[in-house]
Amino acid sequence: MRIRGYIAISALAAALSLAGISVSSGQSSLSESGVGEDPEFFVALETYVSYGGDIDVIDGLTGKDYHSDNAVVKAVHSKMPKIMGGLHERLLQLEWDFIENLMSSGLFHLDKLAGLADSFGIRGFKIDKREWLKKERVILQRLRSKPFFQIEEIVVWEKEHLSEIALRDNIRAKNIRFNPSTLQWERRVLTKWIVDIPTRKGSKTISKQQGLNLDTNSGFHFSDTLPLSVRPNGFRTVPVSFPIVVSRRENSKEQIDRLERLIVSNLSYLYDPFSWGGRRNVRFKNKFSSTLLRYMEEKRYPITDREWFIPVLCDFLNDVVTVELYGLAEVYDFYLTKRFEKNRTQLGIAMDPLNWRDDENRPEARESRVRFRFDFDNPEGARFVLLDLYLRFGNEFVDELRNRLITLSGRASGRELVLQAIEALVDVSPPKYIEAAEKAQSDSVANYYNNKFDR
């Protein structure tokens, strides 16, 4: 029976899924680039243009200018503008290259999707190329004109003078705490990005709030949606107060080296103006099928069960293009990232709401229950059954489904058309094939998850 070949195809699908693209743990282009571990970046610090204006150095305990003769503080104060200048330059180049690549590859993907959709009787689908990556291009324009971040002050805390009593009622102490579980003092940075958005009645503001534990690189990210009407001059400068802890008893050079590397890794997570457009590992990928789905929702199509079939068809057509251009792994990768990402509000290496004060109540991380049981009755499950058919039969299945759709003389059930296409290709009953496909794809996705995500 032809169903016997199914096992081999399923094994091939699993192998392909494990050989593909893995999701980087980095969330910004800077963190993904590994700049914090790049020795050349630190060697080149002296060559970077100093970034921003004067940075005040404040004594955390007194709130006054810091005047003590401390080599660590002097070094950090001297190098902070150069670090920011280097990161800004690196970010600009990384994002320029990234967007340039996506402008060409993304439009090519959309053209392929439009051609496939047209062959299925979906006429006129296209995207206004002027709108493609519009928000990202606006952000890039703003990034080229001036930095987003302005380090306004470095707040110095001398370790030998720190105690809970000394910090009591100190307003600047909100960004430092003693962690009894690690017996270490920890610092944080809280930032708020504000953007002015033009409206018919004037303007409104939206914001993105971020926080990062500077010693653990764990934090949070909460963002409004950035609308297409955003303009480069709408982004306000983000003021940053940066705390450091220094010790007169520890080796100065070791402290300087450690702080420099921490500062670079901290700011590599914090300084990500593109997270408005979506997290780094999902940016742009949802654009293809979602754009087609929105188009189809407004168009007539000779199908009675639209709520079930239209999402299935849009995802399937995009899956065909995705597998052809990038491989099966990309389908699994994006599905898992979008649906089972451990926490979308995470900033850095782990989610931490940083609720250090009694009046702070940011939501804790919510762990998603990871289950892979696809159900054909659900559009998501049906999408993977159709993907399974494509992996086994290739264009033979595409042609079979397409011919049944474009030769309709009236309205019909999309579900029934799929069942008829399965029956025409497979020597077992459609319900048996669907059951086998659900299990095979569930196993393949679970296998991909366990190897690429669950670490």
Number of C-alpha atoms within 10 A of each C-alpha: 8 9 15 10 11 21 14 12 17 21 14 15 22 21 16 16 25 22 13 18 17 19 17 13 14 19 24 24 22 25 24 15 15 13 20 22 13 11 10 10 18 18 9 12 19 13 11 17 15 17 21 18 10 12 16 16 22 20 19 24 19 11 14 12 13 19 10 9 8 14 15 22 24 13 16 20 17 13 16 21 22 22 26 26 20 24 23 24 17 17 23 19 14 15 20 17 12 12 16 13 12 16 14 10 13 19 17 13 17 21 16 19 24 22 16 18 21 13 14 19 14 18 13 11 16 16 16 6 10 7 10 16 18 16 20 19 19 18 23 20 16 18 19 16 10 12 19 21 22 18 20 17 17 22 24 20 23 15 14 11 10 16 12 10 8 11 17 10 10 13 11 17 18 15 20 21 18 14 10 8 6 8 8 11 16 18 20 24 21 18 18 18 18 17 21 18 19 15 9 5 6 8 11 10 12 15 17 18 14 22 24 29 22 24 16 16 21 21 25 26 21 17 17 12 12 17 14 13 12 17 18 18 14 18 21 14 15 16 16 16 20 19 24 22 20 20 15 13 8 9 10 17 12 11 18 18 14 11 20 19 17 17 19 24 20 23 21 26 24 26 23 19 20 19 17 20 19 17 19 19 19 17 13 15 16 13 15 22 20 15 15 25 18 12 16 19 13 8 10 9 15 16 19 13 14 18 11 19 21 19 21 23 23 22 23 21 23 23 25 23 17 19 16 11 14 12 19 24 23 21 21 23 23 19 16 20 16 16 11 17 17 20 15 18 22 24 26 27 15 18 21 23 23 21 12 13 10 6 7 10 11 12 12 15 16 11 10 11 8 13 10 16 14 23 19 20 10 12 19 15 21 26 24 25 28 27 24 22 24 18 19 20 16 13 13 14 21 19 14 17 20 18 14 15 20 13 9 11 8 7 12 15 14 22 19 11 18 21 16 15 22 22 15 14 16 18 13 14 12 18 13 12 20 23 14 18 26 23 18 23 23 20 18 22 26 21 16 24 22 12 13 18 19 9 6
